[in-house]
């Protein structure tokens, strides 16, 4: 039996995962059309140009994309660290204010980008630690 391309793409989608368009191209000859169809039917959510999320469900409804997976797909790289000023507070080196801004220290992108409903400030650095330390 011949499987439709769209079904082939769907077969590889896992709830809670973030995909870059390029990751899914190997299962479809018309990836852009298939992505549009999947967004329309609610199977996936488009978070940014070429970045898609397969929502997972909890008892409270849709679970937002994991920010590590989201940023990894956006950068097409695993060498980054996500920091908020709240992380500095937890280390005892910040202020007592709470901040919403998420900074992503990385090797390639610079600037503010809205991924889904979250905005990240990408800061390009020659060296990026694997985690936040004092």
N, CA, C and O of each residue as an XYZ file, in Angstrom:
536
protein
N       0.839     -1.192      0.000
C       0.000      0.000      0.000
C       0.876      1.245      0.000
O       1.858      1.321      0.739
N       0.524      2.207     -0.821
C       1.295      3.443     -0.933
C       0.796      4.470      0.101
O      -0.386      4.812      0.128
N       1.701      4.945      0.932
C       1.325      5.911      1.974
C       1.441      7.337      1.430
O       2.422      7.676      0.768
N       0.453      8.154      1.710
C       0.510      9.553      1.290
C       1.647     10.267      2.018
O       1.946      9.963      3.173
N       2.273     11.216      1.330
C       3.381     11.982      1.916
C       2.988     12.659      3.228
O       3.754     12.652      4.191
N       1.794     13.241      3.258
C       1.350     13.942      4.464
C       1.282     12.975      5.648
O       1.691     13.318      6.757
N       0.769     11.779      5.411
C       0.692     10.771      6.475
C       2.095     10.346      6.911
O       2.339     10.083      8.088
N       2.996     10.285      5.957
C       4.385      9.910      6.255
C       5.025     10.952      7.181
O       5.738     10.602      8.122
N       4.761     12.235      6.905
C       5.275     13.314      7.755
C       4.661     13.187      9.146
O       5.368     13.237     10.153
N       3.332     13.022      9.194
C       2.615     12.905     10.480
C       3.159     11.763     11.326
O       3.270     11.879     12.547
N       3.492     10.676     10.675
C       3.997      9.491     11.359
C       5.278      9.790     12.158
O       5.548      9.140     13.167
N       6.048     10.760     11.706
C       7.327     11.088     12.349
C       7.220     12.212     13.388
O       8.202     12.524     14.062
N       6.043     12.815     13.521
C       5.868     13.910     14.474
C       5.585     13.365     15.870
O       4.746     12.481     16.044
N       6.291     13.902     16.859
C       6.083     13.464     18.242
C       5.615     14.647     19.089
O       6.195     15.730     19.014
N       4.561     14.443     19.901
C       4.081     15.526     20.769
C       5.192     16.056     21.675
O       5.969     15.293     22.249
N       5.244     17.394     21.785
C       6.248     18.030     22.637
C       7.549     18.339     21.921
O       8.453     18.935     22.506
N       7.654     17.936     20.650
C       8.901     18.164     19.911
C       8.807     19.408     19.027
O       7.738     19.775     18.540
N       9.963     20.041     18.841
C      10.081     21.204     17.977
C      10.886     20.759     16.758
O      11.920     20.105     16.890
N      10.402     21.118     15.576
C      11.063     20.702     14.345
C      11.422     21.895     13.483
O      10.692     22.884     13.422
N      12.546     21.784     12.828
C      12.920     22.747     11.801
C      12.419     22.152     10.493
O      12.447     20.934     10.313
N      11.973     22.978      9.604
C      11.442     22.544      8.313
C      12.383     21.538      7.648
O      11.939     20.539      7.081
N      13.673     21.811      7.725
C      14.674     20.947      7.094
C      14.661     19.530      7.672
O      14.977     18.571      6.968
N      14.292     19.395      8.963
C      14.236     18.070      9.596
C      13.148     17.205      8.977
O      13.272     15.980      8.946
N      12.082     17.832      8.483
C      10.918     17.101      7.984
C      10.932     16.904      6.469
O      10.149     16.123      5.929
N      11.827     17.616      5.793
C      11.866     17.578      4.328
C      12.107     16.175      3.775
O      11.654     15.848      2.679
N      12.824     15.350      4.540
C      13.143     14.002      4.046
C      11.912     13.102      3.889
O      11.991     12.073      3.218
N      10.769     13.473      4.501
C       9.558     12.652      4.404
C       8.514     13.242      3.469
O       7.418     12.695      3.346
N       8.836     14.347      2.810
C       7.841     14.996      1.966
C       8.485     15.644      0.749
O       9.579     16.203      0.827
N       7.793     15.558     -0.365
C       8.273     16.228     -1.570
C       7.683     17.641     -1.666
O       8.176     18.465     -2.437
N       6.629     17.925     -0.887
C       6.006     19.261     -0.871
C       5.905     19.726      0.576
O       4.807     19.938      1.091
N       7.039     19.881      1.219
C       7.058     20.150      2.657
C       6.294     21.416      3.043
O       5.593     21.421      4.055
N       6.413     22.473      2.268
C       5.727     23.725      2.623
C       4.207     23.566      2.598
O       3.509     24.052      3.489
N       3.704     22.886      1.577
C       2.263     22.651      1.478
C       1.804     21.759      2.642
O       0.764     22.012      3.250
N       2.574     20.736      2.938
C       2.218     19.834      4.029
C       2.244     20.553      5.381
O       1.383     20.316      6.228
N       3.216     21.418      5.577
C       3.285     22.179      6.836
C       2.053     23.067      6.976
O       1.460     23.148      8.052
N       1.663     23.741      5.874
C       0.459     24.580      5.894
C      -0.770     23.763      6.262
O      -1.592     24.200      7.066
N      -0.896     22.573      5.672
C      -2.051     21.707      5.959
C      -2.061     21.292      7.429
O      -3.108     21.302      8.075
N      -0.888     20.928      7.953
C      -0.791     20.472      9.339
C      -1.081     21.603     10.323
O      -1.669     21.369     11.379
N      -0.670     22.835      9.980
C      -0.972     23.993     10.826
C      -2.473     24.241     10.805
O      -3.086     24.471     11.847
N      -3.067     24.194      9.600
C      -4.497     24.443      9.427
C      -5.336     23.454     10.242
O      -6.332     23.841     10.854
N      -4.937     22.186     10.250
C      -5.718     21.178     10.983
C      -5.369     21.129     12.474
O      -5.994     20.391     13.235
N      -4.365     21.921     12.892
C      -4.028     21.997     14.319
C      -3.064     20.933     14.818
O      -2.830     20.825     16.022
N      -2.503     20.147     13.908
C      -1.547     19.103     14.299
C      -0.239     19.722     14.774
O       0.381     19.238     15.721
N       0.178     20.810     14.098
C       1.405     21.510     14.486
C       1.113     23.001     14.602
O       0.106     23.490     14.091
N       2.009     23.714     15.283
C       1.933     25.170     15.384
C       3.196     25.751     14.771
O       4.296     25.241     14.983
N       3.027     26.812     14.016
C       4.180     27.495     13.444
C       4.656     28.512     14.478
O       3.888     29.381     14.893
N       5.916     28.409     14.895
C       6.454     29.301     15.919
C       7.320     30.405     15.330
O       7.472     31.468     15.932
N       7.886     30.156     14.155
C       8.752     31.110     13.481
C       8.928     30.563     12.070
O       8.560     29.421     11.796
N       9.483     31.367     11.179
C       9.729     30.882      9.817
C      10.493     29.551      9.873
O      11.625     29.493     10.352
N       9.858     28.493      9.376
C      10.532     27.201      9.302
C      10.626     26.429     10.604
O      11.260     25.375     10.641
N      10.011     26.922     11.682
C      10.067     26.231     12.973
C       8.653     25.884     13.425
O       7.773     26.741     13.506
N       8.467     24.597     13.717
C       7.149     24.081     14.052
C       7.192     23.289     15.347
O       8.206     22.685     15.697
N       6.067     23.307     16.048
C       5.943     22.610     17.330
C       4.731     21.688     17.285
O       3.655     22.079     16.832
N       4.919     20.460     17.762
C       3.808     19.519     17.890
C       3.360     19.612     19.345
O       4.040     19.096     20.232
N       2.215     20.267     19.603
C       1.798     20.473     20.993
C       1.521     19.157     21.711
O       0.955     18.224     21.142
N       1.933     19.106     22.968
C       1.537     17.979     23.803
C       0.467     18.512     24.743
O       0.363     19.720     24.956
N      -0.316     17.619     25.297
C      -1.440     18.008     26.144
C      -1.176     17.634     27.598
O      -0.561     16.608     27.892
N      -1.649     18.480     28.487
C      -1.655     18.139     29.909
C      -3.106     18.280     30.370
O      -3.978     18.624     29.572
N      -3.365     18.022     31.629
C      -4.732     18.180     32.138
C      -5.182     19.640     32.040
O      -6.380     19.923     32.061
N      -4.230     20.561     31.934
C      -4.545     21.993     31.848
C      -4.627     22.492     30.409
O      -4.862     23.680     30.188
N      -4.441     21.619     29.432
C      -4.499     22.035     28.029
C      -3.157     21.871     27.348
O      -2.342     21.040     27.749
N      -2.927     22.676     26.303
C      -1.687     22.581     25.532
C      -0.490     23.016     26.367
O      -0.542     24.007     27.095
N       0.581     22.253     26.244
C       1.830     22.574     26.934
C       2.695     23.365     25.952
O       2.868     22.936     24.811
N       3.246     24.521     26.374
C       4.098     25.279     25.447
C       5.388     24.518     25.135
O       5.798     23.630     25.882
N       6.003     24.877     24.039
C       7.247     24.227     23.618
C       8.342     24.434     24.659
O       8.446     25.506     25.255
N       9.151     23.412     24.872
C      10.302     23.504     25.748
C      11.275     24.525     25.150
O      11.634     24.425     23.977
N      11.699     25.498     25.946
C      12.513     26.579     25.363
C      13.881     26.095     24.892
O      14.433     26.669     23.954
N      14.441     25.067     25.505
C      15.721     24.519     25.027
C      15.563     23.945     23.615
O      16.387     24.206     22.738
N      14.503     23.164     23.402
C      14.241     22.562     22.086
C      13.931     23.645     21.058
O      14.357     23.566     19.906
N      13.188     24.652     21.490
C      12.792     25.750     20.618
C      14.021     26.514     20.121
O      14.174     26.750     18.922
N      14.885     26.893     21.045
C      16.083     27.657     20.690
C      17.051     26.799     19.874
O      17.699     27.297     18.954
N      17.150     25.515     20.210
C      18.032     24.611     19.459
C      17.587     24.533     17.989
O      18.422     24.573     17.085
N      16.267     24.422     17.754
C      15.744     24.366     16.383
C      15.975     25.699     15.670
O      16.327     25.723     14.491
N      15.778     26.803     16.386
C      15.955     28.134     15.799
C      17.405     28.358     15.373
O      17.669     28.841     14.272
N      18.341     28.003     16.255
C      19.763     28.227     15.971
C      20.368     27.127     15.098
O      21.435     27.316     14.514
N      19.693     25.980     15.007
C      20.253     24.782     14.358
C      21.612     24.470     14.990
O      22.571     24.122     14.301
N      21.668     24.603     16.313
C      22.925     24.423     17.047
C      22.571     24.133     18.505
O      21.558     24.625     19.002
N      23.372     23.363     19.175
C      23.132     23.060     20.595
C      24.041     23.873     21.514
O      23.939     23.771     22.737
N      24.935     24.685     20.924
C      25.884     25.454     21.735
C      25.311     26.830     22.078
O      25.583     27.820     21.399
N      24.515     26.867     23.144
C      23.927     28.125     23.611
C      23.581     27.956     25.073
O      23.524     26.840     25.590
N      23.348     29.084     25.735
C      22.850     29.043     27.108
C      21.760     30.106     27.224
O      21.926     31.238     26.771
N      20.639     29.716     27.844
C      19.513     30.625     28.044
C      19.591     31.146     29.469
O      19.718     30.373     30.418
N      19.513     32.471     29.612
C      19.662     33.097     30.919
C      18.545     34.108     31.126
O      18.145     34.819     30.204
N      18.052     34.155     32.356
C      17.172     35.264     32.718
C      17.817     35.903     33.942
O      18.623     35.272     34.626
N      17.467     37.135     34.211
C      18.048     37.790     35.389
C      17.620     37.062     36.657
O      18.284     37.166     37.689
N      16.495     36.313     36.581
C      16.066     35.522     37.734
C      17.101     34.447     38.071
O      17.255     34.071     39.233
N      17.812     33.953     37.043
C      18.872     32.967     37.281
C      19.986     33.592     38.128
O      20.541     32.947     39.018
N      20.300     34.853     37.837
C      21.325     35.549     38.632
C      20.843     35.713     40.071
O      21.618     35.558     41.016
N      19.547     36.031     40.230
C      18.985     36.163     41.577
C      19.157     34.856     42.343
O      19.530     34.861     43.517
N      18.881     33.723     41.668
C      19.000     32.407     42.304
C      20.445     32.123     42.723
O      20.682     31.411     43.699
N      21.409     32.680     41.983
C      22.827     32.493     42.319
C      23.279     33.485     43.391
O      24.399     33.403     43.896
N      22.392     34.422     43.731
C      22.723     35.422     44.743
C      23.579     36.563     44.231
O      24.204     37.268     45.023
N      23.620     36.757     42.922
C      24.448     37.836     42.361
C      23.626     38.854     41.577
O      24.185     39.712     40.895
N      22.294     38.760     41.674
C      21.453     39.679     40.910
C      20.753     40.653     41.828
O      21.210     40.935     42.935
N      19.643     41.155     41.349
C      18.811     42.022     42.166
C      17.636     41.184     42.647
O      17.561     39.996     42.331
N      16.742     41.759     43.382
C      15.598     40.989     43.867
C      14.394     41.134     42.944
O      13.358     40.506     43.166
N      14.528     41.966     41.904
C      13.439     42.133     40.941
C      13.266     40.861     40.110
O      14.217     40.104     39.916
N      12.057     40.637     39.627
C      11.829     39.524     38.714
C      11.772     40.071     37.294
O      11.182     41.123     37.045
N      12.385     39.352     36.376
C      12.458     39.794     34.987
C      11.857     38.750     34.076
O      11.914     37.554     34.364
N      11.277     39.203     32.968
C      10.718     38.273     31.990
C      11.689     38.018     30.842
O      11.581     37.002     30.155
N      12.637     38.930     30.628
C      13.519     38.791     29.472
C      14.366     37.529     29.559
O      14.951     37.223     30.598
N      14.419     36.801     28.442
C      15.269     35.622     28.329
C      16.381     35.972     27.362
O      16.117     36.387     26.233
N      17.623     35.809     27.793
C      18.767     36.064     26.921
C      19.344     34.731     26.485
O      19.413     33.779     27.263
N      19.756     34.680     25.235
C      20.357     33.459     24.712
C      21.740     33.821     24.197
O      21.886     34.492     23.176
N      22.749     33.363     24.923
C      24.128     33.568     24.484
C      24.451     32.433     23.522
O      24.281     31.258     23.848
N      24.919     32.800     22.330
C      25.140     31.810     21.280
C      26.241     32.273     20.341
O      26.808     33.351     20.519
N      26.545     31.445     19.329
C      27.628     31.743     18.393
C      27.170     32.419     17.103
O      28.005     32.942     16.365
N      25.852     32.424     16.802
C      25.450     32.860     15.466
C      24.427     33.981     15.357
O      24.497     34.771     14.416
N      23.482     34.079     16.284
C      22.403     35.060     16.119
C      22.543     36.228     17.079
O      23.063     36.087     18.185
N      22.066     37.387     16.632
C      22.082     38.614     17.424
C      20.746     39.305     17.236
O      20.260     39.415     16.110
N      20.139     39.777     18.331
C      18.894     40.532     18.205
C      17.736     39.877     18.920
O      17.867     38.789     19.482
N      16.584     40.560     18.893
C      15.376     40.058     19.547
C      14.539     39.277     18.536
O      14.272     39.760     17.436
N      14.129     38.065     18.919
C      13.309     37.230     18.054
C      12.131     36.691     18.840
O      12.272     36.233     19.973
N      10.960     36.757     18.213
C       9.739     36.225     18.829
C       9.542     34.819     18.278
O       9.306     34.635     17.084
N       9.641     33.830     19.161
C       9.452     32.426     18.780
C       8.173     31.959     19.448
O       8.127     31.775     20.664
N       7.141     31.771     18.652
C       5.831     31.460     19.217
C       5.349     32.686     19.956
O       5.288     33.772     19.381
N       5.001     32.528     21.238
C       4.523     33.684     22.005
C       5.587     34.193     22.983
O       5.270     34.957     23.895
N       6.847     33.775     22.800
C       7.928     34.214     23.687
C       8.994     34.968     22.910
O       9.330     34.606     21.783
N       9.515     36.007     23.518
C      10.575     36.781     22.885
C      11.891     36.488     23.589
O      11.970     36.472     24.817
N      12.907     36.260     22.793
C      14.245     35.989     23.304
C      15.198     37.046     22.760
O      15.069     37.474     21.613
N      16.150     37.462     23.582
C      17.210     38.362     23.116
C      18.449     37.506     22.870
O      19.050     36.977     23.805
N      18.815     37.380     21.610
C      19.980     36.583     21.231
C      21.213     37.474     21.241
O      21.222     38.554     20.650
N      22.252     37.005     21.919
C      23.495     37.759     22.041
C      24.631     36.862     21.565
O      24.870     35.783     22.107
N      25.321     37.342     20.535
C      26.409     36.559     19.948
C      27.678     36.739     20.780
O      28.084     37.863     21.076
N      28.293     35.628     21.150
C      29.523     35.643     21.937
C      30.486     34.614     21.355
O      30.055     33.579     20.847
N      31.794     34.891     21.426
C      32.761     33.913     20.914
C      32.825     32.652     21.785
O      33.096     31.560     21.285
N      32.572     32.813     23.096
C      32.577     31.662     23.989
C      31.231     31.601     24.705
O      30.749     32.610     25.220
N      30.635     30.431     24.736
C      29.346     30.258     25.407
C      29.478     29.093     26.391
O      29.757     27.965     25.983
N      29.277     29.364     27.695
C      29.353     28.260     28.667
C      28.154     27.332     28.498
O      27.155     27.710     27.885
N      28.251     26.123     29.038
C      27.132     25.179     28.901
C      26.048     25.447     29.935
O      24.905     25.026     29.758
N      26.399     26.154     31.029
C      25.377     26.530     32.008
C      25.796     27.800     32.729
O      26.944     28.234     32.642
N      24.829     28.394     33.451
C      25.076     29.653     34.152
C      25.778     29.358     35.490
O      25.343     28.511     36.271
N      26.871     30.084     35.720
C      27.566     29.975     37.011
C      27.905     31.374     37.485
O      27.837     32.336     36.719
N      28.271     31.479     38.757
C      28.672     32.777     39.289
C      29.869     33.311     38.531
O      30.356     34.400     38.834
